[in-house]
């Protein structure tokens, strides 16, 4: 769990983004990840969108976990985006999304990628924690809430 907690910093948290379309959210996330990590924006977007076309990354409770592995990165990268409102799903029967947790991992790091996805799913499946994170009014509050939660997790999840 510490891996996920150490990845998320205030610069990796965007709050109150207007949900014009899924494509636009992915473009904005790709641009932000590109600026933070010095990666190619188009490669990020193409990787995330290609994975999304394979199947929904919707978790539950209005949270989606778009993710991919890319060949030209050395460390996992992430971005949390909380929308101002909800984005209606483009898939029949799938609920609207109010937040996205984007994760990119090195192509050769399949096990780390899966472990980080599992950690993110655990974080956003915890009702109390999810509500606190979604209620955060600043990126600092969001990260502080997550760090506090991580600090009390059993060591076998570290």
C-alpha positions in Angstrom: 0.0 0.0 0.0 2.9 2.4 0.6 3.7 2.3 -3.1 0.4 3.9 -3.9 0.6 6.3 -1.0 4.1 7.4 -2.1 3.0 7.9 -5.7 0.2 10.4 -5.0 1.4 13.9 -4.2 -0.6 17.1 -4.3 0.6 17.8 -7.9 -1.0 14.5 -8.9 -4.4 15.5 -7.7 -6.8 17.6 -9.7 -10.1 18.6 -8.1 -13.2 20.1 -9.7 -12.5 19.3 -13.3 -15.5 19.9 -15.7 -16.7 16.7 -17.2 -17.2 17.6 -20.9 -16.4 14.1 -22.3 -14.4 11.0 -21.4 -12.0 11.8 -24.3 -11.5 15.3 -23.0 -10.8 14.0 -19.4 -8.3 11.5 -20.8 -6.6 14.3 -22.9 -6.4 16.6 -19.8 -5.0 13.7 -17.7 -2.5 12.8 -20.4 -1.3 16.4 -20.6 -1.0 16.7 -16.8 0.9 13.4 -16.6 3.1 14.6 -19.4 4.0 17.8 -17.6 4.6 16.2 -14.2 6.6 13.2 -15.4 8.2 14.6 -18.6 6.5 11.9 -20.8 5.0 12.0 -24.2 1.4 13.2 -24.0 0.2 11.3 -27.1 1.8 8.1 -26.0 0.0 8.4 -22.6 -3.3 9.2 -24.2 -3.0 6.4 -26.8 -2.1 3.9 -24.2 -4.9 4.8 -21.8 -7.5 5.0 -24.5 -6.4 1.7 -26.1 -6.8 0.0 -22.8 -10.2 1.6 -22.2 -11.4 0.3 -25.5 -10.6 -3.3 -24.4 -13.2 -2.9 -21.6 -14.4 -0.6 -18.9 -12.1 0.4 -16.1 -15.1 1.4 -14.0 -14.6 0.2 -10.4 -17.7 1.2 -8.5 -19.2 4.1 -6.5 -18.5 6.5 -9.4 -14.8 5.7 -9.6 -12.9 4.6 -12.7 -9.3 3.3 -12.8 -8.0 3.9 -16.3 -4.6 2.3 -16.6 -1.9 1.0 -19.0 1.7 -0.1 -19.3 4.0 1.9 -21.6 7.5 1.0 -22.9 9.2 4.3 -22.4 8.7 4.9 -18.7 10.9 3.9 -15.8 8.6 4.3 -12.8 4.8 4.1 -12.2 2.9 7.4 -12.6 -0.5 8.3 -11.4 -3.1 11.1 -11.3 -6.3 11.4 -9.4 -9.0 13.5 -11.1 -12.2 14.5 -9.2 -14.9 15.9 -11.5 -17.2 18.8 -10.8 -20.3 16.8 -11.2 -20.5 13.5 -13.0 -19.7 12.2 -16.5 -22.4 10.0 -17.9 -21.0 6.7 -19.1 -20.7 5.9 -22.8 -21.4 2.2 -22.0 -25.0 1.0 -21.6 -25.9 0.2 -18.0 -22.7 1.6 -16.5 -23.2 4.3 -13.9 -21.9 7.8 -14.2 -18.3 8.6 -13.1 -17.3 11.3 -10.6 -13.6 10.5 -10.3 -10.8 8.9 -12.2 -7.6 7.4 -10.9 -5.1 7.1 -13.8 -2.2 4.7 -13.5 0.7 4.2 -15.9 3.4 1.6 -15.3 6.5 0.5 -17.1 5.7 -2.2 -19.7 7.9 -4.8 -18.1 6.5 -4.1 -14.6 3.3 -6.2 -14.9 3.3 -7.4 -11.3 3.9 -3.9 -9.9 1.2 -2.6 -12.1 -1.3 -5.2 -10.9 -0.3 -4.5 -7.2 -0.9 -0.8 -7.6 -4.3 -1.4 -9.3 -5.2 -3.7 -6.4 -4.2 -1.0 -3.9 -6.2 1.6 -5.7 -9.2 -0.6 -5.8 -8.9 -1.3 -2.1 -8.6 2.4 -1.3 -11.6 3.4 -3.4 -13.7 0.4 -2.1 -13.3 1.5 1.5 -16.5 3.5 2.0 -15.3 5.8 4.8 -11.9 6.5 3.1 -13.6 7.0 -0.3 -16.1 9.5 1.1 -13.3 11.5 2.8 -11.1 11.5 -0.3 -14.0 12.6 -2.5 -14.9 15.3 0.0 -11.4 16.7 0.1 -11.4 20.4 -0.8 -7.7 20.5 -1.7 -5.0 18.3 -3.1 -3.1 18.6 0.2 -6.1 17.4 2.2 -6.6 14.5 -0.2 -3.0 13.4 0.1 -3.0 13.8 3.9 -6.1 11.7 4.2 -4.6 9.0 2.1 -1.3 9.1 3.9 -3.1 8.8 7.3 -5.0 5.8 6.1 -1.9 4.2 4.7 0.0 4.7 8.0 -2.4 2.5 9.9 -2.6 -0.4 7.4 -1.1 -3.7 8.4 2.6 -4.1 7.4 1.7 -7.0 5.1 0.0 -4.4 2.8 3.0 -2.1 2.8 
